Amino acid sequence: MKDISTKLLVIGGGPGGYVAAIRAGQLGIPTVLVEGERLGGTCLTIGCIPSKALIHAAHEFERAQHQAGGSPLGIRVQSPSLDIAQTVRWKEGIVHRLSGGVGALLRKAGVQVVKGWAHIEDGKTVRVEPADGEAVRVRCEHLLLATGSAPVELPMLPFGGPVVSSTGALSPETLPRRLVVVGAGYIGLELGMAYRKLGADVAVVEAAQRILPGYDEELTQPVLDALERSGVVLHLGCSVQGYDAQHGVRVRSARADEFALPADRVLVAVGRKPCTTGFGMESLQLDMAGRFVAVDAQCRTSMRNVWAIGDLTGDPMLAHRAMAQGEVVAEVIAGKARRFEPMAIPAVCFTDPEVVVVGRTPGEARAAGLDCIDAAFPFAANGRAMTLEATKGFVRVVARRDNHLIVGWQAVGQGVAELSAAFTLSIEMGARLEDVAGTIHAHPTLGEAVQEAALRALGHAIHI
């Protein structure tokens, strides 16, 4: 077995792991990264990027169909058709380019990438088994765990055949005629809406009484309206009992009524679980926080010089959180004074309309004992939204009543994901309502709704 030594060994080439490795390399830290599959992890290869590619393709197909049916813009096209195989090839092309780009960035930073599956022998030794070729034993001073998460499987709906996880749903060889989505969280609704736009009949089964249970109802109402307009059928407050090809998905309602939903494909999207087993991590006997690895504000675990970042360490399971943690770990190892203590982590739901939450909602502010004011500005009063035929939704700001310090932003509407940067920056910079209200926002843009929300919170909105 070949032996190599390094200062930092990173297990996992996802957004947390590769960012940590690149930053460590930039800082002159000898670094080895171990990855069993493609560089980029869930986010780049089977998550964020491919799902947004599929969502975009579905949106464009729906727009073409809309125009074929008689567009008020005066655009006339013939009835469109869809080559789903070409759509998947286009999506894979994006993933291939980005994964290759990650490899190039790691090489530029001087990081050694070892392809294979890692098995921890102790806190300073990892054995790597490649798919073919000689195994490698890597000895290190610092071990960084960035193994990510995996889809949760339901016992009554094991993955296989027509029952797929989000991974399977992102690379369909054919489109189902009838799709049942189990779970009305952001993954289930993003993909369910995309499949509906691509032409499938879609039904969603959710155990809770409402969609997107993690968001407040004012934000989710425009999404609910869009689901109903699109023809997606919702079964809320219902549990799934099982599936068979003859009858479909067997469902039980809150009143214990049972019925079946015909389906030739079933997408199970009920959450994700941290990858903490199968690679010897148990042998380290790290302190846990429930099902997650416990870490401090510098992402240190309970074992000296063993670090953990990303989905492994808890919610929110978001790529940008993992990236930020990865940078912190690399810089701490390099001797810099860094901590992972963000004021806010943006969360975006890429449904149609999109939903953005940054910082505290009005309800969360009240629950925290903060005396806050909040105000919303509707896109129905925004000129740019009108030109985009996107007047559904609003921007909402939450600020302390006493000093107007902004503690939260929320938005729902077409394209509002791009507003998340402005929201997060204002909170991290400690902006007050007057700062945003007094900043000149370009006209005509959706961003004007941000300024107007701040103005409205101050009691003098201009355009409403």
C-alpha positions, -999 to +999 in steps of 0.1 A: +000+000+000+013+034-009+018+059+019+017+097+017+017+124+044+002+158+044-007+185+069-045+187+060-066+158+047-101+166+035-126+138+031-153+149+006-150+170-025-184+188-022-188+226-018-175+225+018-145+202+012-132+216-021-135+252-009-116+243+023-089+225+002-086+254-022-083+280+005-058+258+024-037+255-007-038+293-012-025+296+023+004+273+016-009+244+036+000+210+021-034+195+014-049+162+001-085+158-008-102+124-011-133+120-032-150+088-043-171+102-071-171+134-091-157+166-076-184+190-066-204+167-043-242+166-041-246+204-048-228+204-081-235+169-095-268+157-082-283+187-063-283+225-066-269+229-101-286+201-120-320+208-103-318+245-113-309+235-149-339+212-151-361+239-135-349+264-161-355+240-190-390+233-176-397+271-173-386+277-209-408+249-222-438+262-203-432+297-217-431+283-252-463+265-246-478+297-232-469+316-263-482+289-286-516+293-268-518+331-276-494+354-258-506+389-248-471+401-259-480+393-295-455+365-298-468+336-319-451+302-321-460+267-332-468+241-306-435+232-289-422+196-282-396+184-258-366+161-263-360+151-226-328+132-236-313+164-250-324+183-219-306+158-197-275+160-219-275+198-217-278+196-179-250+170-177-228+193-198-231+221-172-223+196-144-193+183-164-179+218-170-183+228-134-168+196-120-139+200-143-135+236-132-133+225-095-105+200-105-086+228-122-090+252-092-077+225-069-047+219-091-040+256-093-040+257-055-016+228-053-041+204-037-035+167-044-067+149-052-069+112-044-098+094-061-113+066-040-134+059-009-119+069+024-119+047+056-108+063+088-083+042+108-077+069+134-077+107+138-045+110+118-047+081+094-071+074+065-070+045+040-083+052+005-096+024-016-098+034-053-122+018-078-091+003-094-055+004-086-034+004-054-049+015-021-033+046-004-028+053+032-028+091+040-013+104+073-022+139+083-019+165+111-054+177+106-084+157+094-114+176+080-147+157+076-169+170+048-189+140+038-222+158+033-257+142+034-279+117+015-316+115+008-338+099+035-354+066+023-389+056+036-392+020+047-425+016+028-410+032-003-375+019-008-356+035-037-355+014-068-375+010-100-401+037-103-394+050-068-367+075-070-348+101-049-341+136-061-309+122-077-330+099-099-355+126-107-328+148-121-318+124-149-350+110-163-346+088-194-383+094-201-410+116-185-436+100-163-472+104-173-482+105-136-458+115-109-465+114-072-442+135-050-439+125-014-429+156+006-439+192+001-407+207+013-385+227-011-370+198-029-403+181-036-420+213-047-391+225-069-390+192-088-427+186-087-434+220-103-407+214-129-422+180-139-456+196-141-442+222-165-426+194-185-460+178-190-465+153-162-496+150-141-483+157-106-498+149-072-480+158-039-485+140-006-474+158+026-478+148+062-481+184+075-512+204+069-494+229+047-467+232+020-432+244+028-437+240+066-404+258+073-417+291+059-445+313+072-478+311+055-478+347+041-447+337+021-460+304+009-495+316-002-483+328-036-466+294-041-498+276-031-517+297-056-493+289-083-495+251-076-533+253-078-532+273-111-507+248-126-529+218-118-506+202-092-529+182-068-521+185-031-529+159-005-520+176+028-522+160+062-518+126+046-493+098+051-480+073+025-486+036+032-467+020+002-467+016-035-475-011-061-475-008-098-511-018-102-527+007-078-500+033-073-492+051-041-514+041-012-523+071+010-540+076+044-557+109+052-558+125+087-593+109+091-579+075+084-595+072+050-573+053+026-570+058-012-546+052-040-529+077-063-521+062-097-484+068-105-458+054-129-431+072-110-427+082-073-403+109-061-395+106-024-383+140-011-388+138+027-354+153+038-317+144+040-296+127+066-259+134+074-234+109+061-218+098+094-214+060+089-197+037+065-163+053+065-151+045+100-161+078+117-177+059+145-142+048+156-133+084+165-162+085+191-168+121+184-194+141+205-227+143+186-255+168+186-284+145+178-277+129+145-250+156+136-213+159+145-210+185+173-186+214+164-177+247+180-176+281+164-144+272+145-158+238+133-136+218+157-150+184+168-144+169+202-111+154+190-081+176+187-073+185+150-103+167+137-127+192+120-162+189+105-182+212+082-213+212+060-244+190+062-225+167+086-228+194+113-264+203+111-290+227+097-293+245+075-280+219+050-270+245+024-240+246+001-231+282+009-230+274+046-205+246+040-184+268+018-181+295+045-173+269+071-146+254+048-129+288+045-130+292+083-113+259+089-085+265+064-078+299+078-078+287+115-054+259+106-032+286+089-032+305+122-057+332+114-083+343+140-116+332+124-149+320+137-181+308+119-207+331+134-227+346+106-255+371+113-277+355+087-275+326+062-298+331+032-322+303+022-338+302-013-366+280-024-365+278-063-402+272-067-422+294-091-425+319-076-392+318-057-390+323-019-361+339-001-356+341+037-327+359+053-325+366+090-356+366+112-392+366+101-418+387+120-428+356+139-393+346+148-385+381+160-415+380+183-405+346+196-370+360+203-386+388+224-377+415+199-400+445+195-400+448+157-418+465+129-423+449+095-435+461+062-440+446+027-440+461-007-459+442-034-445+435-069-479+445-082-467+481-077-433+476-092-428+487-129-401+462-137-422+433-124-450+445-147-427+443-177-417+408-167-453+397-162-443+388-127-464+409-104-472+382-079-453+384-045-437+410-024-405+420-004-408+422+034-384+438+058-382+433+096-364+458+119-362+467+155-387+493+165-363+512+188-333+518+165-345+505+131-317+479+129-327+454+102-330+418+115-347+401+086-358+401+049-382+379+031-394+379-005-416+358-028-417+364-065-401+357-098-363+362-097-362+371-061-333+347-054-310+374-068-321+398-041-307+375-014-272+390-017-285+425-009-306+412+020-277+393+036-252+422+031-275+447+048-278+424+078-241+416+080-233+453+077-257+463+105-278+484+082-308+503+095-340+511+076-328+546+068-296+532+052-316+511+027-343+538+022-316+564+015-296+542-010-304+549-047-318+518-063-317+515-101-349+520-120-366+500-133-356+469-113-371+445-089-346+458-063-367+490-060-391+469-040-363+465-014-360+502-010-398+507-010-402+481+017-378+500+039-395+533+031-429+517+040-415+505+073-405+541+080-441+552+071-434+570+039-434+546+009-435+565-024-451+541-048-479+527-028 
